[in-house]
Amino acid sequence: TREHALLVRSLGVAQLIVAINKLDTADWAQYRYEDIKDSILPFLKSAGFRVADITFVPCSGFRGENLIERKEENLKAWYDGPTLIQAI
């Protein structure tokens, strides 16, 4: 949440991983990922995070997708970044 981002920034945390969860409910649509990313990024920048220090990771906690490994073909088609564990 935004409150958590402000709290960790106030504690001196400079790097942030944003897990965009439940993207499976949007059939792994890249436009939905980009919409979420674009809506939260201005807030994170205003909170003092540098864009280079923010990693966005699409995932599904319920299905376990892109947590440890990436199997979903619709996600593989456009996302080649780290899994959540790799980002951590």
Sequence and secondary structure as in RCSB ss.txt:
>XXXX:A:sequence
TREHALLVRSLGVAQLIVAINKLDTADWAQYRYEDIKDSILPFLKSAGFRVADITFVPCSGFRGENLIERKEENL
KAWYDGPTLIQAI
>XXXX:A:secstr
 HHHHHHHHHTT   EEEEETTGGGGTT HHHHHHHHHHHHHHHHHTT  GGGEEEEE BTTTTBTTS    HHH
HTT  S  HHHH 
